[in-house]
Amino acid sequence: MTKANSAGTLAEALRRATAELAAAGVPSPRVDAELLAAHLLGENPGRVRALAFTDVPAPMGYDALVSERAARVPLQHLTGKAHFRYLELAVGPGVFVPRPETETVAQLAIDAARRVGSAKVVDLGTGSGAIAAAVASEVPAADVFAVELSPLAYAWAERNLAPLGVHLVLEDLRTALADHGSSFDVVVSNPPYIPAEAVPNEPEAAEHDPAMALYGGGADGLELPMAAARTAARLLSPGGYFVMEHAEVQASAIARLLAADPAWTDVESHRDLNDRPRATSAVRRNEPMASTSERMLP
């Protein structure tokens, strides 16, 4: 455990922290208070709750860390880690913090890769590497690639993906993997998709997630999502599977655009854990690329 400070017992510090975080509008004040204490103590949250029934002192630096969280610095930036499916990922300033809703998108990619067996999979715009890491860890037979444009995000992804043997490349998702055309079985993407004028409500996202990981380009935010779809059409072999996350308000537009393009068949919308249309998938049709890429709407 870390050294104690003079802020009293852990139980008292947790009560103060919960009240401070609640007053600041943090959505889960008690949970965050416990997670920050667990981080400093080197314990799990269950152990922290047990210790709160004893006279154990609060850890050194706890009040300062709570104040940062009250200023809406993301919890994951303060602890340096984010949990995604079965993984603990390294995250911090400069990279998009993975969200629970993206776990549904990862599951769709994992299921598709498992159907193939030794699948070749690529995650376009990998950010922290969350989706690519999930596929690599849950489908060991897969040959997984990940593409990221931001050097800062790339550095975080490298930490998370190197131990899993993922091929990480520093490239633009619009032009990535030029030598790998028609060779992938699964393409998955959580591209930037927020419309230009739609600033996120949460300060954690608006003030701390990198802008290039948020905004999809154009008034509707669909420039980068549709660029990801064009790249997927180029990279997938016939019968290959594409799945992409998007905002719930974009579901019908993306489904319409994919269905109108002869590159795709079997277009399907998927709902997240909150029953919102959060992802769209399609299957690569056996169609010459010269016609498909030119016909896709911007």
N, C-alpha and C positions, 0 to 999 in steps of 0.2 A: 504494500500500500504506500501511497505518497505521505509525506509529512502533513501533519494537521496544521490548521491556522487557528486564529483566535476567534473564529466566528461561531463558536459554540458547537453543539452536537450536530451530527449528520441529519437527524430528524428535524431539528430547528432550521437548518440551512435549506432542507428540502421544502419546508413549509414557506419560508421566505421566497425561495426561488419560484415555487409554483405561483404564488401571488404576484410576483413581479412579472413573470412571463404571461400570466393571464391578463394583467393590466395592459401589457404591450400588444395583446391580440394574437399571441402565438396559439395556433389551433389546438395543440395538445400539451398544455403547460406542465402537468404532472409527469407525463411520460418523458418530455424533454429534460425536465429537472433531474429525473432519475438517470437518463442516459448520459447526461453531462457528468454526474457524480460517478457513474460506472466507468466512464472514460478516464477520469482522474485517478480513481481507485484501482483500476486494472481488474475490475470485477464485472460480472454480468448484472443486468438490471434486477433479476430475482434476488441475487445476493445483496444488492443495495437495499432492496425493500426489507430484507431480513435484518440487515445491520441497523436500519432505522429504528428498530425496536430495542436497540442497545444504547449505551452511552458513547459509542464510537464518535470521535470528533469529525467535523467536516474536513474535506481534503483541502490542502493548500491551493489557492488560486481559484476556488470554486465560485466565489461571488463575482470575480472579474469575468469568468467565462459565462456566467448567467447573464451578466449585463450585456455582453456581446450578443448573446442569443436574443435578449430583449430588444436589441437594436435591429433585429431580424436578419442577422448574419445566419446563413443556413446552418442547421445543426451539423450537417455532414462536413462543412468546411471547418467547424470547430473540433470535430472528432477525427477528421481526415479519412473517414470511411463511410461507405453507403452499402446497404444490404440490397441485393437483387437476386431473387430466387434463392438458390442455395449458396450464393457467393457473397464474400465481403470484398468490395472494391475500394481501391484508393482513389479519392477524389479531393478536389480543392479548388481554389480560384483558377479560373481559366477553362473550366470544363463544366458541361451541363450535368447536373446531378440527376441520375436515373430515377424515374418515377415508377410507382407500383403498376400503373396502367400499362406500361411497356412490357411487363412480364407476360401479358396475354399475347402480345406480338411475338415475343421470343418463343412462347409455347407453340404458336402456329409454325414458325420456322423449324423448331425442333421436331415437331411431328412430321413435317415434310421431309426433313433430312433422314429421319428414322425410316420412313417408307422406302427411301432409296438405299440406305445402308451406308456404303462408303461414299457419301455425298460430297460434292464440292460446293461450298457455301460461301457467300460474301455478304458482309454487313456494310452497307453504304452510309457514310456519315456516322461512324461508330462512336464518336465522343469519348466517353470513359472506357469504351470497349464492352459495355454491359451485355448487349445482345450476342456479340461474337463470343464472349467468354462463356455465356450460358450455353450456346450451341456446342462449343468445343468441350465443355466439361460434361454435358449431358449426352452428347453423341460422340464418343471417343473415336469412332471410325471416320468421322467427317474430316475433310481437309478444309479448314476455315481460313478465310481472308477477311481483312477489315480495312476500310478506306477512311481516312480522316484528313481534312485540309488544314485545320488549325494546328500550328506547331505546339501551342500550349496544351490543347486537348490530346494531341498525339503523344506528348510526354506522359500524361496520365494513362492513356491507353496502353502504352508500351509497358508500364509497370504492371498492369493488370493482365495483359495478354501474353507477354513473353513466357511466363511459366507454363502456359497452356499450348504453346507451339503454334499460335495463330500467326499468319503472314500479315503483318501490318504495313500498310503503304501510305505515304504522305502524298495524297493526290486529291484532286477535285472530283467529287462524285459524278460530275457531268462528263468527264473524259477519262475516268479511271480505268486501269487494267486494259489498255488498248490491245495488248497481245493475247488476251484471254477470251476473245469473242466466241459466243455459242458453246462455252465449255462448262458453265455452272449449272448445277441442279436446283439450287435455291438461292434467291436473292432476297434479302430482307433489309428494310430501311426504316429508320425513324428520323426523317430529314427535318430541317427547320420548316415550319409550316404556319406560323402565326402571321396574320395579315399585318401590313405595315402600320396601320393606325390602331391596332388592338394591343395595347400595353397590358401585360399580365397583371392580374389583381394582386397577387402575392408579392410583397416586397422582396422575398427571397429570390424569386425568379426575375422580377423587373430590375432589381439592383445588383444582382450577383451572378445570374446565369449570363454567359457571353452572348451578345446580340447576334453573332453569326450562327449561334446554335438555336436561336428562337425564330427569327423572321424569315419566312419562306420566299419573300419577294413578290412585289405586285400588290394591288389592292386586296386580292383574295388570298394571298399567301401561297399560291399554288405553283409558282415558278419552279422552285426547287423540288417539290414533290413530283411534278410532271417530268422534270429533268431526271430524277431518280428512276421513274418509270421507263423513260427512253433508254437509260443505261441498262436497266434490267432486261429490256427487250434485246439489247445488243449482246449482253453477257450470257443469257440463258440459252441452253440447248432446247430443242423442241420438246414440249411436255414439261419444261422446267417451271418451278413455282415461284411466284413473286408475292410478297406481302409487305405492306407499308402502313405505318402509323400516320394518323392525321387528326385534325380537330373534328369534333362531332359534327359541326356545321358544314364541314367540307365533304362529308361522306357521299352525299348524292351526286355532287359535282364530279368527284374523282371516279365514282362508279360509272357515271355517264361517259366521261372522257376515255376510260379504259375500254368500256364496251364498244365505243365508236371506233376504236383503233383495231385494225385487222391483225395486229400482233398478238392480241389477247383473246382468250376464251375463258369460260367458267368464272366470270367476275363475281365476287361474293363479298358482302360486308360482314364485319365481325364486331361484336360488342365486348366492352371491357367488363371488369368486375362490378362496375357501377351501372351496367346495362346501357351504356352509351355507345353509339357506333364509332369505334375508335380506330379501326383498321380495315383495309380492303385488300383482297388477294385476287390473283388472276393466274392463269396458266398460259405459258408461252405456246402460241400456235405455230405450226410449221409454215412460216410465211417468209418470203424473201425480205431481207432487211432494207433493201433499197426502197421498197414501197411502204413498209411499216413506219420507219422513222420519219419519212416525209409526210405521212398522213396524220400522225399524231398531233392533236391540237395543242397549242402552247399552254 
